[in-house]
Each structure stands twice: as C-alpha cells, then as structure tokens.
Amino acid sequence: MNWNAYITSDPTILLGKPTIKGTRLSVELLIGRLADGWTEQMLLENYPTLTSESLRAVFAYIQDCLKDSMMYEIPAKSLA
C-alpha cells in the first residue's frame, strides 16, 4: 500500500505530526487508541472521517518507519 496517498505532515497542523490527509487525526492518536484496546470498528464509528483504507495506511506507515529504523530503540532490561 502507498501510505503517502493517505498520510501527510504539515507544520501548521498538529505541529507537523503525521496525520490522515484532510483530517486532524494523527497516526499517534490512532495507534494509541488501538494500544488502549479500541477495535477498527470503534475507530471508524468514532471518527467518521477515517476510512478502512486510511487506517491500513497507518499500519503501512508504521511498518516503513520500523523498517527504516525511524522508531525509538527499546532499551535492554537490566538483569540485576
């Protein structure tokens, strides 16, 4: 999937955080909701501007970020 068709970054919107084009829904917000246990259906019902395709684009974007090592490194746990 070409996530560039769905996700943008504009310094005048949410301080440049990656967002779904045409909305103020940030990738961070959507991933946070999913981490809190929201389902895709819950997201689509609560954010009417969100589509299944744009949500898939969020996952494609995150995958590219991980592949390109753009994410924060997870520190090793201490064995002490």
N, CA, C and O atoms as a GROMACS GRO file, in nm:
protein
  320
    1MET      N    1   0.083  -0.119   0.000
    1MET     CA    2   0.000   0.000   0.000
    1MET      C    3   0.087   0.124   0.000
    1MET      O    4   0.190   0.128   0.067
    2ASN      N    5   0.045   0.224  -0.074
    2ASN     CA    6   0.114   0.353  -0.078
    2ASN      C    7   0.054   0.443   0.029
    2ASN      O    8  -0.045   0.511   0.005
    3TRP      N    9   0.114   0.444   0.147
    3TRP     CA   10   0.061   0.524   0.256
    3TRP      C   11   0.068   0.673   0.229
    3TRP      O   12  -0.006   0.751   0.290
    4ASN      N   13   0.157   0.715   0.138
    4ASN     CA   14   0.170   0.857   0.106
    4ASN      C   15   0.041   0.917   0.051
    4ASN      O   16   0.020   1.038   0.058
    5ALA      N   17  -0.045   0.834  -0.002
    5ALA     CA   18  -0.173   0.882  -0.055
    5ALA      C   19  -0.270   0.915   0.059
    5ALA      O   20  -0.372   0.980   0.035
    6TYR      N   21  -0.241   0.872   0.181
    6TYR     CA   22  -0.333   0.889   0.293
    6TYR      C   23  -0.275   0.968   0.410
    6TYR      O   24  -0.351   1.026   0.488
    7ILE      N   25  -0.145   0.971   0.423
    7ILE     CA   26  -0.081   1.033   0.539
    7ILE      C   27   0.006   1.148   0.496
    7ILE      O   28   0.078   1.140   0.396
    8THR      N   29  -0.001   1.257   0.572
    8THR     CA   30   0.077   1.376   0.540
    8THR      C   31   0.133   1.436   0.668
    8THR      O   32   0.095   1.397   0.778
    9SER      N   33   0.223   1.529   0.651
    9SER     CA   34   0.277   1.605   0.763
    9SER      C   35   0.283   1.751   0.722
    9SER      O   36   0.347   1.786   0.624
   10ASP      N   37   0.214   1.834   0.798
   10ASP     CA   38   0.208   1.978   0.770
   10ASP      C   39   0.242   2.051   0.899
   10ASP      O   40   0.175   2.032   1.000
   11PRO      N   41   0.346   2.136   0.897
   11PRO     CA   42   0.386   2.203   1.020
   11PRO      C   43   0.276   2.290   1.082
   11PRO      O   44   0.285   2.325   1.200
   12THR      N   45   0.175   2.326   1.005
   12THR     CA   46   0.066   2.408   1.059
   12THR      C   47  -0.048   2.324   1.118
   12THR      O   48  -0.143   2.379   1.174
   13ILE      N   49  -0.038   2.192   1.108
   13ILE     CA   50  -0.140   2.102   1.164
   13ILE      C   51  -0.074   2.010   1.265
   13ILE      O   52   0.014   1.931   1.230
   14LEU      N   53  -0.117   2.019   1.389
   14LEU     CA   54  -0.065   1.935   1.498
   14LEU      C   55   0.088   1.935   1.505
   14LEU      O   56   0.150   1.832   1.529
   15LEU      N   57   0.145   2.052   1.482
   15LEU     CA   58   0.291   2.070   1.490
   15LEU      C   59   0.369   1.980   1.395
   15LEU      O   60   0.484   1.946   1.422
   16GLY      N   61   0.306   1.940   1.286
   16GLY     CA   62   0.374   1.859   1.186
   16GLY      C   63   0.369   1.709   1.211
   16GLY      O   64   0.434   1.633   1.139
   17LYS      N   65   0.292   1.666   1.310
   17LYS     CA   66   0.279   1.522   1.332
   17LYS      C   67   0.216   1.457   1.209
   17LYS      O   68   0.132   1.520   1.144
   18PRO      N   69   0.253   1.335   1.177
   18PRO     CA   70   0.188   1.266   1.065
   18PRO      C   71   0.039   1.249   1.094
   18PRO      O   72   0.000   1.201   1.201
   19THR      N   73  -0.045   1.290   0.999
   19THR     CA   74  -0.189   1.284   1.013
   19THR      C   75  -0.252   1.223   0.889
   19THR      O   76  -0.189   1.215   0.784
   20ILE      N   77  -0.377   1.180   0.903
   20ILE     CA   78  -0.455   1.135   0.790
   20ILE      C   79  -0.489   1.259   0.709
   20ILE      O   80  -0.540   1.357   0.764
   21LYS      N   81  -0.464   1.256   0.578
   21LYS     CA   82  -0.490   1.373   0.493
   21LYS      C   83  -0.634   1.420   0.507
   21LYS      O   84  -0.728   1.340   0.510
   22GLY      N   85  -0.650   1.551   0.516
   22GLY     CA   86  -0.782   1.610   0.525
   22GLY      C   87  -0.845   1.603   0.662
   22GLY      O   88  -0.962   1.639   0.679
   23THR      N   89  -0.770   1.557   0.762
   23THR     CA   90  -0.821   1.546   0.899
   23THR      C   91  -0.717   1.600   0.996
   23THR      O   92  -0.607   1.640   0.957
   24ARG      N   93  -0.753   1.600   1.121
   24ARG     CA   94  -0.658   1.631   1.227
   24ARG      C   95  -0.634   1.504   1.312
   24ARG      O   96  -0.599   1.513   1.429
   25LEU      N   97  -0.654   1.389   1.250
   25LEU     CA   98  -0.631   1.261   1.317
   25LEU      C   99  -0.485   1.221   1.297
   25LEU      O  100  -0.442   1.192   1.185
   26SER      N  101  -0.411   1.219   1.406
   26SER     CA  102  -0.269   1.184   1.394
   26SER      C  103  -0.249   1.033   1.400
   26SER      O  104  -0.330   0.960   1.458
   27VAL      N  105  -0.142   0.990   1.339
   27VAL     CA  106  -0.102   0.849   1.347
   27VAL      C  107  -0.085   0.811   1.494
   27VAL      O  108  -0.126   0.703   1.536
   28GLU      N  109  -0.025   0.900   1.570
   28GLU     CA  110  -0.002   0.875   1.712
   28GLU      C  111  -0.133   0.851   1.786
   28GLU      O  112  -0.143   0.758   1.865
   29LEU      N  113  -0.234   0.933   1.760
   29LEU     CA  114  -0.364   0.916   1.824
   29LEU      C  115  -0.425   0.781   1.791
   29LEU      O  116  -0.472   0.710   1.879
   30LEU      N  117  -0.425   0.746   1.663
   30LEU     CA  118  -0.487   0.621   1.620
   30LEU      C  119  -0.416   0.498   1.677
   30LEU      O  120  -0.482   0.404   1.722
   31ILE      N  121  -0.285   0.499   1.676
   31ILE     CA  122  -0.208   0.388   1.733
   31ILE      C  123  -0.231   0.381   1.884
   31ILE      O  124  -0.240   0.272   1.941
   32GLY      N  125  -0.240   0.496   1.947
   32GLY     CA  126  -0.268   0.499   2.090
   32GLY      C  127  -0.403   0.439   2.124
   32GLY      O  128  -0.416   0.364   2.221
   33ARG      N  129  -0.505   0.472   2.043
   33ARG     CA  130  -0.638   0.413   2.066
   33ARG      C  131  -0.633   0.261   2.051
   33ARG      O  132  -0.691   0.188   2.131
   34LEU      N  133  -0.563   0.215   1.948
   34LEU     CA  134  -0.550   0.069   1.927
   34LEU      C  135  -0.477   0.005   2.045
   34LEU      O  136  -0.515  -0.103   2.090
   35ALA      N  137  -0.373   0.071   2.094
   35ALA     CA  138  -0.299   0.018   2.209
   35ALA      C  139  -0.386   0.014   2.334
   35ALA      O  140  -0.364  -0.069   2.422
   36ASP      N  141  -0.484   0.104   2.341
   36ASP     CA  142  -0.577   0.106   2.455
   36ASP      C  143  -0.690   0.005   2.441
   36ASP      O  144  -0.776  -0.006   2.528
   37GLY      N  145  -0.691  -0.070   2.329
   37GLY     CA  146  -0.790  -0.176   2.313
   37GLY      C  147  -0.904  -0.144   2.218
   37GLY      O  148  -0.995  -0.225   2.201
   38TRP      N  149  -0.900  -0.027   2.155
   38TRP     CA  150  -1.004   0.005   2.058
   38TRP      C  151  -0.992  -0.089   1.939
   38TRP      O  152  -0.882  -0.132   1.903
   39THR      N  153  -1.106  -0.120   1.879
   39THR     CA  154  -1.107  -0.202   1.758
   39THR      C  155  -1.116  -0.111   1.635
   39THR      O  156  -1.143   0.009   1.647
   40GLU      N  157  -1.092  -0.168   1.519
   40GLU     CA  158  -1.107  -0.092   1.395
   40GLU      C  159  -1.249  -0.037   1.387
   40GLU      O  160  -1.269   0.079   1.349
   41GLN      N  161  -1.348  -0.117   1.420
   41GLN     CA  162  -1.488  -0.073   1.414
   41GLN      C  163  -1.512   0.046   1.506
   41GLN      O  164  -1.583   0.139   1.469
   42MET      N  165  -1.455   0.043   1.625
   42MET     CA  166  -1.471   0.154   1.719
   42MET      C  167  -1.410   0.282   1.662
   42MET      O  168  -1.468   0.390   1.673
   43LEU      N  169  -1.292   0.269   1.602
   43LEU     CA  170  -1.228   0.386   1.541
   43LEU      C  171  -1.314   0.444   1.430
   43LEU      O  172  -1.335   0.565   1.422
   44LEU      N  173  -1.364   0.357   1.343
   44LEU     CA  174  -1.445   0.403   1.230
   44LEU      C  175  -1.575   0.467   1.276
   44LEU      O  176  -1.622   0.563   1.214
   45GLU      N  177  -1.635   0.415   1.381
   45GLU     CA  178  -1.759   0.471   1.433
   45GLU      C  179  -1.737   0.606   1.502
   45GLU      O  180  -1.821   0.696   1.491
   46ASN      N  181  -1.626   0.620   1.572
   46ASN     CA  182  -1.599   0.742   1.648
   46ASN      C  183  -1.533   0.853   1.568
   46ASN      O  184  -1.538   0.970   1.607
   47TYR      N  185  -1.470   0.819   1.458
   47TYR     CA  186  -1.403   0.916   1.372
   47TYR      C  187  -1.456   0.900   1.230
   47TYR      O  188  -1.396   0.830   1.150
   48PRO      N  189  -1.568   0.964   1.198
   48PRO     CA  190  -1.634   0.943   1.069
   48PRO      C  191  -1.549   0.980   0.947
   48PRO      O  192  -1.576   0.931   0.837
   49THR      N  193  -1.447   1.062   0.964
   49THR     CA  194  -1.361   1.097   0.850
   49THR      C  195  -1.258   0.988   0.821
   49THR      O  196  -1.192   0.990   0.717
   50LEU      N  197  -1.244   0.894   0.912
   50LEU     CA  198  -1.149   0.784   0.896
   50LEU      C  199  -1.211   0.674   0.810
   50LEU      O  200  -1.329   0.643   0.824
   51THR      N  201  -1.131   0.616   0.722
   51THR     CA  202  -1.177   0.504   0.640
   51THR      C  203  -1.091   0.381   0.669
   51THR      O  204  -0.983   0.392   0.728
   52SER      N  205  -1.140   0.267   0.628
   52SER     CA  206  -1.060   0.144   0.644
   52SER      C  207  -0.928   0.157   0.570
   52SER      O  208  -0.825   0.110   0.618
   53GLU      N  209  -0.931   0.219   0.452
   53GLU     CA  210  -0.809   0.235   0.372
   53GLU      C  211  -0.708   0.326   0.443
   53GLU      O  212  -0.589   0.296   0.446
   54SER      N  213  -0.757   0.436   0.501
   54SER     CA  214  -0.663   0.526   0.569
   54SER      C  215  -0.607   0.461   0.695
   54SER      O  216  -0.493   0.487   0.733
   55LEU      N  217  -0.686   0.377   0.760
   55LEU     CA  218  -0.635   0.304   0.876
   55LEU      C  219  -0.529   0.203   0.835
   55LEU      O  220  -0.429   0.186   0.905
   56ARG      N  221  -0.550   0.135   0.723
   56ARG     CA  222  -0.446   0.043   0.672
   56ARG      C  223  -0.320   0.121   0.637
   56ARG      O  224  -0.208   0.071   0.654
   57ALA      N  225  -0.337   0.244   0.590
   57ALA     CA  226  -0.221   0.328   0.557
   57ALA      C  227  -0.140   0.359   0.683
   57ALA      O  228  -0.017   0.369   0.677
   58VAL      N  229  -0.207   0.373   0.795
   58VAL     CA  230  -0.136   0.395   0.922
   58VAL      C  231  -0.043   0.278   0.950
   58VAL      O  232   0.072   0.297   0.989
   59PHE      N  233  -0.093   0.158   0.931
   59PHE     CA  234  -0.010   0.039   0.955
   59PHE      C  235   0.105   0.031   0.855
   59PHE      O  236   0.216  -0.006   0.891
   60ALA      N  237   0.079   0.066   0.730
   60ALA     CA  238   0.186   0.065   0.630
   60ALA      C  239   0.292   0.169   0.664
   60ALA      O  240   0.412   0.144   0.648
   61TYR      N  241   0.249   0.285   0.713
   61TYR     CA  242   0.343   0.390   0.754
   61TYR      C  243   0.430   0.342   0.870
   61TYR      O  244   0.552   0.358   0.867
   62ILE      N  245   0.367   0.283   0.971
   62ILE     CA  246   0.441   0.231   1.086
   62ILE      C  247   0.539   0.122   1.042
   62ILE      O  248   0.652   0.118   1.090
   63GLN      N  249   0.496   0.036   0.952
   63GLN     CA  250   0.584  -0.069   0.902
   63GLN      C  251   0.707  -0.008   0.836
   63GLN      O  252   0.819  -0.052   0.860
   64ASP      N  253   0.687   0.094   0.753
   64ASP     CA  254   0.801   0.159   0.688
   64ASP      C  255   0.891   0.226   0.790
   64ASP      O  256   1.013   0.223   0.777
   65CYS      N  257   0.832   0.288   0.892
   65CYS     CA  258   0.913   0.351   0.996
   65CYS      C  259   1.000   0.248   1.067
   65CYS      O  260   1.117   0.272   1.092
   66LEU      N  261   0.942   0.134   1.099
   66LEU     CA  262   1.019   0.028   1.165
   66LEU      C  263   1.127  -0.027   1.074
   66LEU      O  264   1.240  -0.052   1.118
   67LYS      N  265   1.092  -0.046   0.948
   67LYS     CA  266   1.188  -0.099   0.852
   67LYS      C  267   1.305  -0.003   0.833
   67LYS      O  268   1.419  -0.046   0.816
   68ASP      N  269   1.276   0.126   0.835
   68ASP     CA  270   1.379   0.226   0.812
   68ASP      C  271   1.446   0.273   0.942
   68ASP      O  272   1.521   0.370   0.943
   69SER      N  273   1.416   0.203   1.052
   69SER     CA  274   1.476   0.232   1.183
   69SER      C  275   1.446   0.374   1.229
   69SER      O  276   1.532   0.439   1.290
   70MET      N  277   1.327   0.423   1.202
   70MET     CA  278   1.290   0.557   1.245
   70MET      C  279   1.228   0.557   1.384
   70MET      O  280   1.202   0.663   1.440
   71MET      N  281   1.204   0.440   1.440
   71MET     CA  282   1.140   0.432   1.570
   71MET      C  283   1.247   0.433   1.679
   71MET      O  284   1.364   0.406   1.654
   72TYR      N  285   1.203   0.466   1.800
   72TYR     CA  286   1.294   0.468   1.913
   72TYR      C  287   1.343   0.328   1.946
   72TYR      O  288   1.268   0.231   1.939
   73GLU      N  289   1.468   0.319   1.983
   73GLU     CA  290   1.525   0.191   2.023
   73GLU      C  291   1.474   0.155   2.161
   73GLU      O  292   1.466   0.241   2.249
   74ILE      N  293   1.439   0.029   2.182
   74ILE     CA  294   1.391  -0.017   2.312
   74ILE      C  295   1.511  -0.055   2.396
   74ILE      O  296   1.589  -0.141   2.357
   75PRO      N  297   1.528   0.010   2.513
   75PRO     CA  298   1.644  -0.022   2.596
   75PRO      C  299   1.635  -0.163   2.652
   75PRO      O  300   1.526  -0.212   2.684
   76ALA      N  301   1.749  -0.228   2.665
   76ALA     CA  302   1.756  -0.362   2.722
   76ALA      C  303   1.721  -0.355   2.870
   76ALA      O  304   1.758  -0.260   2.939
   77LYS      N  305   1.650  -0.455   2.918
   77LYS     CA  306   1.615  -0.460   3.061
   77LYS      C  307   1.737  -0.502   3.141
   77LYS      O  308   1.817  -0.585   3.098
   78SER      N  309   1.747  -0.445   3.256
   78SER     CA  310   1.856  -0.480   3.346
   78SER      C  311   1.829  -0.619   3.405
   78SER      O  312   1.716  -0.651   3.440
   79LEU      N  313   1.933  -0.699   3.415
   79LEU     CA  314   1.920  -0.833   3.474
   79LEU      C  315   1.946  -0.832   3.624
   79LEU      O  316   1.942  -0.937   3.689
   80ALA      N  317   1.971  -0.714   3.680
   80ALA     CA  318   2.002  -0.703   3.823
   80ALA      C  319   1.884  -0.727   3.911
   80ALA      O  320   1.896  -0.720   4.033
   0.00000   0.00000   0.00000
